[in-house]
C-alpha cells in the first residue's frame, strides 16, 4: 500500500554554515552555529485513497538553523567520570508545497549524560540517559523521547577483552 518515487527535478541542497566553538581547560566545550540551507531536501509523504501512501523527496526553498551547545567531560574522582551535554536549536522552514506557502519554525532541545564508575577487579558501571524535546521534521512534529540505560563491564585477558551486560531504556 506504499510507494516511493524518485524526483528527477530535485535540486542539490547547499548549506552555508557559520560556527564558533570554544574549549576551556579540556573539560568544558561550547558551540554556537548558524546554518542556511537552500533547496532543502525533505521526504514528502501523502496519503492517497484507500489507505495508500506515497513518498518522494522534494526541495523546500530554505531552512535556517540556530544552534547552541555546551558539553562537560571531566574526571570527578579517579573512579568517577562524567560526560554531560545540552543543546538547543531553532529551525525555520520556508517553501511551497502543493501550491501552498509553507512557513514553519520551532525550537527544540536535548540533554544527555553519562556517569562511569570504576570498581575493583577491573569492573566498571555506566549509567547514562537522554531526553529530546519534541522537534519539527517537516511537516511532522516528533514527540519527545527519553531513555535511561545501565551497563556493566568486566575486563578480561589482561584487558584485551571484556564481558558486558547492558539494559537499555530501563523505565520503558
C-alpha positions as CSV (number, residue, x, y, z in Angstrom):
1,X,0.0,0.0,0.0
2,X,3.1,2.3,0.0
3,X,5.1,3.6,-2.9
4,X,8.3,5.6,-3.1
5,X,9.2,7.5,-6.2
6,X,12.3,9.4,-7.2
7,X,12.2,13.1,-8.2
8,X,14.1,14.0,-11.5
9,X,13.5,17.7,-10.7
10,X,15.3,17.6,-7.3
11,X,17.9,20.3,-7.0
12,X,21.1,19.9,-4.9
13,X,20.9,21.1,-1.3
14,X,23.5,23.7,-0.4
15,X,24.5,24.5,3.2
16,X,26.3,27.6,4.4
17,X,27.5,27.4,8.0
18,X,28.9,29.9,10.4
19,X,30.3,28.3,13.6
20,X,32.1,29.4,16.7
21,X,33.5,26.9,19.2
22,X,35.3,27.3,22.5
23,X,37.1,24.9,24.8
24,X,38.0,25.6,28.4
25,X,40.7,23.5,30.1
26,X,39.8,20.5,28.0
27,X,36.6,19.8,30.0
28,X,34.1,22.5,29.0
29,X,33.1,22.9,25.4
30,X,30.7,25.4,23.8
31,X,29.5,25.9,20.3
32,X,27.3,28.4,18.5
33,X,26.4,27.9,14.9
34,X,24.0,29.1,12.2
35,X,23.1,27.1,9.0
36,X,21.4,28.5,6.0
37,X,20.3,25.7,3.6
38,X,19.0,26.5,0.2
39,X,17.0,23.9,-1.8
40,X,16.5,22.0,1.5
41,X,15.6,18.3,0.7
42,X,13.0,16.6,2.7
43,X,10.8,13.5,2.4
44,X,7.3,14.4,1.3
45,X,4.6,11.9,2.2
46,X,1.0,11.9,1.2
47,X,-2.0,9.6,1.9
48,X,-3.8,8.6,-1.2
49,X,-7.3,6.9,-1.4
50,X,-8.0,3.6,0.4
51,X,-5.1,4.0,2.8
52,X,-2.3,4.0,0.2
53,X,0.7,6.2,0.9
54,X,3.1,7.9,-1.5
55,X,6.6,9.2,-0.7
56,X,9.2,11.2,-2.6
57,X,11.9,13.8,-2.0
58,X,11.2,17.4,-2.7
59,X,13.0,20.7,-2.3
60,X,11.9,23.5,0.0
61,X,13.2,26.9,-0.7
62,X,15.2,27.3,2.5
63,X,15.9,26.0,6.0
64,X,17.6,28.0,8.7
65,X,19.0,26.6,12.0
66,X,20.3,28.5,15.0
67,X,22.1,26.1,17.4
68,X,23.8,26.4,20.8
69,X,25.5,23.5,22.7
70,X,27.5,23.1,25.8
71,X,29.3,19.9,27.0
72,X,31.2,18.9,30.1
73,X,33.6,16.0,30.1
74,X,35.5,15.5,33.4
75,X,37.0,13.1,35.8
76,X,35.4,13.9,39.1
77,X,37.4,11.4,41.1
78,X,39.9,8.7,40.0
79,X,36.9,6.3,39.9
80,X,34.2,8.6,38.5
81,X,34.0,10.1,35.0
82,X,31.1,12.2,33.7
83,X,30.0,13.5,30.3
84,X,27.0,15.8,30.0
85,X,25.8,17.8,27.1
86,X,22.9,20.2,26.4
87,X,21.9,21.7,23.1
88,X,19.1,23.8,21.8
89,X,18.1,24.5,18.2
90,X,15.7,26.8,16.5
91,X,14.7,25.8,12.9
92,X,12.8,27.7,10.3
93,X,11.5,26.2,7.1
94,X,10.3,28.2,4.0
95,X,8.9,26.9,0.8
96,X,5.9,25.9,-1.3
97,X,4.2,22.5,-1.0
98,X,1.2,21.6,-3.2
99,X,0.9,25.3,-4.3
100,X,0.7,26.5,-0.7
101,X,3.2,28.6,1.1
102,X,4.9,26.8,4.0
103,X,6.5,28.8,6.8
104,X,7.2,26.7,9.9
105,X,9.5,27.3,12.8
106,X,10.1,25.6,16.2
107,X,12.7,25.3,18.9
108,X,13.9,22.1,20.4
109,X,16.4,21.0,23.0
110,X,18.2,17.8,24.1
111,X,20.1,16.7,27.2
112,X,22.3,13.7,27.6
113,X,24.6,12.5,30.3
114,X,26.6,9.5,31.5
115,X,28.4,8.6,34.7
116,X,31.1,5.9,34.6
117,X,32.3,4.3,37.9
118,X,35.4,2.2,38.0
119,X,35.1,-0.5,40.6
120,X,37.7,-3.0,41.9
121,X,38.7,-6.1,39.9
122,X,38.5,-4.2,36.6
123,X,34.7,-3.8,36.7
124,X,33.0,-0.6,35.6
125,X,29.4,0.6,35.7
126,X,27.9,3.1,33.4
127,X,24.6,4.9,33.9
128,X,23.5,7.1,31.0
129,X,20.4,8.8,29.7
130,X,19.0,11.4,27.4
131,X,15.9,13.5,26.7
132,X,15.0,15.0,23.4
133,X,12.1,17.5,23.4
134,X,9.6,17.5,20.6
135,X,11.0,18.7,17.3
136,X,10.0,19.6,13.8
137,X,10.6,17.1,11.0
138,X,8.8,18.9,8.2
139,X,5.9,18.7,8.1
140,X,5.6,16.4,11.2
141,X,6.0,17.2,14.8
142,X,8.0,14.4,16.5
143,X,7.1,13.6,20.1
144,X,9.7,13.8,22.9
145,X,11.9,10.8,23.5
146,X,13.8,9.7,26.6
147,X,15.8,6.8,27.9
148,X,18.0,5.7,30.8
149,X,20.5,2.9,30.2
150,X,22.7,0.9,32.6
151,X,25.8,-1.1,31.7
152,X,28.3,-3.3,33.5
153,X,31.7,-4.3,32.1
154,X,34.4,-6.7,33.3
155,X,37.8,-6.5,31.7
156,X,39.4,-9.9,31.0
157,X,42.5,-11.4,29.3
158,X,44.9,-8.8,30.7
159,X,42.4,-6.0,29.5
160,X,42.5,-7.3,25.9
161,X,38.8,-8.4,26.1
162,X,35.7,-7.7,28.0
163,X,32.4,-9.1,29.1
164,X,29.5,-6.7,29.0
165,X,25.9,-6.6,30.2
166,X,23.6,-3.7,29.3
167,X,20.0,-2.8,29.8
168,X,18.5,-0.1,27.6
169,X,15.5,2.1,28.4
170,X,15.3,0.8,31.9
171,X,11.9,2.5,32.6
172,X,10.5,1.7,29.2
